[in-house]
Amino acid sequence: MDARLSGVAVSPGRASGPVVRVAEPLGEPPATPKPDDPRAEAARIAPATRTVAARLETLAESATGDAATILITTAAMAGDPALISEAERLVVTEGMPAARAVYESANGFAKTLAAAGGYMAERVRDIEDVRDRVVAELLGVAPPGVPDLPSPSVLLARDLAPADTAGLDPGKVLALATEEGGPTSHTAILARALGIPAVVAVRGLLTLDAKALLVDGDTGVVEKADVDAPVLVAVKTGPAEWDGVGKTSDGHRVKVLANVGSPADARAAADAGAEGVGLFRTEFCYLDAPAEPTAEEQRSAYTAVLTPFAGKPVIVRTLDAGADKPLAFLSPETEPNPALGVRGLRVAFDRPDVLDRQLEAIAGAAADSGAEVSVMAPMVATAAEAGWFTERVRAAGITRAGVMIEIPAAALAAKEIFDAVDFVSVGTNDLAQYTFAADRQLGAVATLNDPWQPALLRLIALIGEAAKATGKPAGVCGEAAADPLLARVLTGLGVTSLSMNAAAVRAVGASLAAVTREQCESAAQRVLAAADRASARAGAAS
């Protein structure tokens, strides 16, 4: 086995030390024996979920920012009435033991999220984590997760559940390395927030026979280290100093915004100092709804998210759903490849009434909250589609309309699309996935979804050129915007705003403030000339 492996670098820093391996999940619990008293067996489920939720809430009390939000969200999943009731039904009607019923119920929810793709599919790991914790509680065994660390160590795992990552002690975890995962995973986001060097999607990591490892979160290299050598601790920096205004050192303005998808996200983003919201995902309002929420129900839900940003810019993305994101009231038809089918704005062509009601609700929430609201559509491929959307936005009384560019065709037609809208926002997560034909949930192809891939950045350069030619703004709202070094490159490519998870806001703002616009443009040119992702990153850092 090669003593030197490589993966996707997701959190900077270099550290080495003894390895602690995170145990594999419990696996599938037995389906037998059938319980003698199914109703008594079913009654065990709710108390077990409450116990798991309470433990997660206790962890959340000692966490802050994104970590606290994720722990609270995971705790809420543990107590989801739909998950519990389905598990109880399986015990009573199918004769399953409680642990197996919880396993099957959670798997059903996980499949629904996986089918949704994109951001929702990334929540599958959360459901699986909740499943494994409740199953362990019912079986009376130790819950899965990170073991107690007797001394500072390098964690090695197949993958880490978000709740596990959120609960890590940066004083004891020198670095993280995982075989699975990708650059947009919660493990990546939280590792950056905690200042822990991390590399994900390291093929062959679990079969590496090593008692000590060196993890380089800048280059993505993981290699064997001398177990007797002194521990190498990554240099920890304090909170980034930033005045709260996104700009380069010579005054070139680049707004530093946040991605949000719930009221809790919005509060965390406001606390982090975000200048506004560059991506408000509205799906939270629809996911558990058996029927389409009324315009008033939507208005109330959106107002709760917009209120922390009264007087500040917020870009609301309309419903990103379809055959790949099964919402019952849309009655989507089965498709052989739903990720490439009728989703996003394409749903609105068939159901414009759903879009119109959502736009009515957004306009009302804007008035209620005082936020400066713009609206954008997902999954837009052509200028004609963009123009159709803009007309409906204007008819709803909303003054600014834009679209997401996450399809390569849209990037290639950026100038024509700009002619139809007021702004665009680049969804780098999906743009990478579609450009490289690489599922961003699949660790085996995670390197293709690395935002440092030159082909991806050349597409963004085309968008930047079109923005400059038309005098209209182009933002980036994918996870690429959260990388402080890459943020400089994106600025040099002509991007005018960057939107990210709340934990990255200050670091990105400080990174931009430390360089001139000319330095950003020079870095961008070096990156565009690079042959691969490693040389692109090196070119930006030189």
Secondary structure, 3 states (H helix, E strand, C coil): CCCEEECEEEECCEEEEEEEECCCCCCCCCCCCCCCCHHHHHCCHHHHHHHHHHHHHHHHHCCCHHHHHHHHHHHHHHCCHHHHHHHHHHHHHHCCCHHHHHHHHHHHHHHHHHHHCHHHHCCHHHHHHHHHHHHHHHHCCCCCCCCCCCCCEEEEECCCCHHHHHCCCCCCEEEEEECCCCCCCHHHHHHHHHCCCEEECCCCHHHCCCCEEEEECCCCEEEECCCCCCCECCCCCCCCCCCCCCECCCCCECEEEEEECCHHHHHHHHHHCCCCEEEEECHHHCCCCCCCCCHHHHHHHHHHHHHHHCCCEEEEECCCCECCECCHHHCCCCCCCHHHCCECHHHHHHCHHHHHHHHHHHHHHHHHHCCEEEEEECCCCCHHHHHHHHHHHHHCCCCCEEEEECCHHHHHCHHHHHCCCCEEEECHHHHHHHHHCCCCCCHHHHHHHCCCCHHHHHHHHHHHHHHHHHCCCEEECCHHHHCHHHHHHHHHCCCCEEEECHHHHHHHHHHHHCCCHHHHHHHHHHHHCCCCHHHHHHHHHC
